[in-house]
Amino acid sequence: MSCSSTTSINQALIKVVTVMANIYLLRHGETEWNQSGNRYCGRTDIPLSSAGKRQAERAALFLKHVSFSGAYSSTLKRAYDTACIIAERHHLPVKQEERIIEADFGRWEGKKKSVFIRENPEAWKKWAAEPETYRAGEIGETAADIFRRAKNFYEQLATEFQNGQNILVVSHNTVNRIFLAGILGMPFKNYRYIAQSNTGINVIRLDEANPPLIRQINVCEHLAGNQ
């Protein structure tokens, strides 16, 4: 996956001058399922691998100078544990939030893409072409379902945090990509063109009166070198 990179990335991340709220949205650290051929984790509660914990520690160090006013994660342990590693440096508790849990992948849960496409190629074709209305894994969520719940959560944050406050949020690959695609006005079928590396950092400005402004996508300078 490609990652944003610029020599002034820390300044871009830390010195966001605005009267709005700034969301630092991360994907969780790596899991064993991510390592083993990228099995679809979905709602399965897979823990961080040792590499994933190191990624979270690197993200925590990278973000140590950001003054966070709140920290949130999905209810799944891989996201919660990532958030806790980062939030610990800021002496913040992490609030768990159901609305940013990973997509429900239905019958694809726990399987590699090559496996479930072989089992039912038509289901994948329909999801790839029309995820807004077709359910992932035949019985899971639609992209519209995912975007609706995530958008509701971020709209709530926009009312609770203002005046340039920074909020840490740790969520998941598919829900992050669909949320970003939605606020960019992209067709949901194109969500896969948005990269979300493990612990990749997105910076989004929220404002009650205006659409969200994406300042950075998938920043992962902290992952440079050996993990």
C-alpha distance (Angstrom), angle and dihedral (degrees) to the residues before:
residue distance angle dihedral
M1 . . .
S2 3.80 . .
C3 3.79 119.2 .
S4 3.78 132.1 -156.0
S5 3.80 112.0 -108.9
T6 3.78 133.4 179.1
T7 3.77 133.5 149.9
S8 3.79 91.4 -120.6
I9 3.78 96.4 47.0
N10 3.81 95.1 120.0
Q11 3.78 90.3 54.3
A12 3.80 90.5 47.6
L13 3.79 90.6 51.1
I14 3.78 99.3 41.5
K15 3.80 105.2 34.7
V16 3.78 100.6 56.1
V17 3.80 102.9 151.3
T18 3.77 110.6 -160.8
V19 3.79 142.8 117.3
M20 3.80 88.5 -127.4
A21 3.80 130.0 84.1
N22 3.80 119.3 -91.5
I23 3.79 120.3 -144.9
Y24 3.80 118.3 -154.3
L25 3.79 98.5 -160.4
L26 3.81 118.5 -170.0
R27 3.73 136.4 179.4
H28 3.82 111.2 -128.8
G29 3.80 122.6 -99.7
E30 3.77 122.7 -86.9
T31 3.81 123.0 -69.0
E32 3.80 131.1 -160.6
W33 3.79 88.4 -104.4
N34 3.82 90.7 55.0
Q35 3.80 87.8 52.7
S36 3.81 96.9 46.4
G37 3.77 100.5 68.4
N38 3.80 94.8 -55.8
R39 3.80 99.5 -77.3
Y40 3.80 111.8 -163.5
C41 3.82 105.6 -100.8
G42 3.80 98.0 -177.4
R43 3.80 110.3 151.6
T44 3.82 93.2 -13.1
D45 3.80 106.2 116.5
I46 3.80 101.0 -126.9
P47 3.84 116.8 170.0
L48 3.79 126.6 -132.0
S49 3.77 117.1 -84.9
S50 3.81 120.0 -129.8
A51 3.82 87.5 -97.2
G52 3.80 89.7 51.1
K53 3.80 91.5 53.8
R54 3.79 90.4 51.4
Q55 3.79 90.1 50.3
A56 3.81 90.1 52.3
E57 3.80 90.8 49.5
R58 3.79 90.1 51.4
A59 3.79 91.0 49.4
A60 3.82 89.2 49.9
L61 3.79 91.2 53.5
F62 3.81 91.6 46.1
L63 3.82 91.4 52.3
K64 3.80 97.4 39.8
H65 3.82 93.9 112.5
V66 3.79 94.9 51.1
S67 3.80 110.9 101.6
F68 3.80 105.1 -136.5
S69 3.79 122.1 -161.9
G70 3.80 96.0 -171.5
A71 3.80 142.4 7.0
Y72 3.80 129.3 -149.4
S73 3.78 137.0 175.1
S74 3.75 139.0 173.3
T75 3.79 116.9 -93.3
L76 3.82 92.7 -104.6
K77 3.81 115.7 101.8
R78 3.80 96.4 -126.7
A79 3.81 90.2 61.2
Y80 3.81 95.6 36.4
D81 3.81 93.8 50.4
T82 3.81 91.4 47.8
A83 3.80 90.4 51.2
C84 3.81 92.4 46.9
I85 3.82 92.3 53.6
I86 3.80 90.2 53.0
A87 3.81 97.4 38.8
E88 3.80 92.9 49.6
R89 3.81 89.9 73.4
H90 3.81 88.4 56.8
H91 3.81 95.5 44.0
L92 3.78 90.2 -120.9
P93 3.81 129.3 143.1
V94 3.80 116.1 -129.7
K95 3.78 117.7 -125.0
Q96 3.80 114.9 -149.2
E97 3.78 116.5 -134.5
E98 3.81 125.9 -165.5
R99 3.81 93.6 -160.6
I100 3.81 92.9 69.9
I101 3.80 96.9 46.8
E102 3.81 116.0 128.6
A103 3.79 120.5 -85.3
D104 3.78 118.9 -80.9
F105 3.81 102.1 -115.5
G106 3.79 95.7 -171.1
R107 3.80 112.2 -158.4
W108 3.82 91.4 3.2
E109 3.82 93.7 68.8
G110 3.79 112.9 125.2
K111 3.82 94.0 5.2
K112 3.77 133.5 109.9
K113 3.78 116.7 -115.7
S114 3.79 92.2 -115.6
V115 3.82 89.9 56.1
F116 3.78 99.8 50.0
I117 3.80 93.1 41.9
R118 3.79 88.5 55.4
E119 3.82 90.1 49.0
N120 3.81 94.7 49.4
P121 3.81 115.6 0.5
E122 3.81 92.6 173.7
A123 3.81 92.5 60.9
W124 3.80 91.2 55.3
K125 3.81 92.3 46.2
K126 3.79 91.0 53.4
W127 3.81 93.5 47.1
A128 3.82 91.7 46.8
A129 3.81 91.9 50.2
E130 3.82 101.3 36.6
P131 3.81 112.0 16.6
E132 3.79 91.0 150.3
T133 3.80 90.6 71.5
Y134 3.82 106.6 12.6
R135 3.79 118.2 82.2
A136 3.79 118.8 -120.1
G137 3.79 110.4 -113.6
E138 3.83 88.7 7.5
I139 3.82 94.3 -83.6
G140 3.82 103.3 41.3
E141 3.79 130.7 85.8
T142 3.78 131.5 -53.5
A143 3.80 120.6 -127.9
A144 3.80 87.8 -112.9
D145 3.82 89.6 57.6
I146 3.79 91.4 49.9
F147 3.80 95.1 46.7
R148 3.79 92.8 46.5
R149 3.79 95.4 55.5
A150 3.82 94.5 42.2
K151 3.81 92.2 47.5
N152 3.80 90.0 50.7
F153 3.80 90.2 54.6
Y154 3.81 94.9 49.3
E155 3.79 92.4 45.6
Q156 3.79 87.5 55.9
L157 3.81 90.9 51.1
A158 3.80 89.7 52.0
T159 3.81 89.4 60.2
E160 3.80 94.9 45.2
F161 3.81 101.4 44.1
Q162 3.80 125.3 45.1
N163 3.82 142.3 139.5
G164 3.77 93.8 69.7
Q165 3.79 96.6 -53.7
N166 3.81 114.9 164.1
I167 3.79 120.7 -134.3
L168 3.80 126.6 -165.9
V169 3.81 115.3 -143.1
V170 3.81 124.5 177.5
S171 3.78 116.9 -168.0
H172 3.81 139.4 139.5
N173 3.78 144.7 -70.6
T174 3.79 102.9 -103.3
V175 3.79 99.1 34.7
N176 3.82 90.5 49.3
R177 3.79 93.0 48.9
I178 3.80 94.0 47.0
F179 3.80 91.7 47.6
L180 3.81 91.6 49.5
A181 3.81 91.7 45.9
G182 3.79 90.5 50.0
I183 3.80 96.4 51.4
L184 3.80 89.7 45.7
G185 3.81 89.7 54.2
M186 3.81 92.7 -119.6
P187 3.81 121.2 150.2
F188 3.79 105.7 -98.5
K189 3.80 90.3 -123.6
N190 3.82 87.0 69.9
Y191 3.81 95.1 57.2
R192 3.81 90.2 105.2
Y193 3.81 89.4 68.3
I194 3.81 89.1 70.0
A195 3.81 112.1 85.5
Q196 3.81 120.1 -140.1
S197 3.80 112.1 179.6
N198 3.78 120.8 -168.1
T199 3.85 104.5 -78.1
G200 3.80 90.4 1.3
I201 3.82 108.4 157.4
N202 3.80 126.4 -131.2
V203 3.81 121.7 -173.1
I204 3.79 116.7 -153.6
R205 3.79 127.8 177.6
L206 3.79 113.8 -142.3
D207 3.77 125.3 -158.1
E208 3.80 128.8 171.7
A209 3.80 92.0 -140.2
N210 3.83 100.9 42.9
P211 3.80 139.8 41.5
P212 3.83 116.4 -88.8
L213 3.80 115.5 -85.6
I214 3.80 117.0 -141.7
R215 3.81 109.4 -145.3
Q216 3.81 100.1 172.6
I217 3.82 135.3 9.6
N218 3.81 126.6 -157.6
V219 3.79 99.3 -14.8
C220 3.80 107.1 -176.2
E221 3.79 108.1 160.7
H222 3.79 87.4 128.9
L223 3.81 88.8 67.5
A224 3.82 94.2 58.6
G225 3.79 113.5 124.4
N226 3.77 126.3 8.8
Q227 3.78 118.5 -6.5
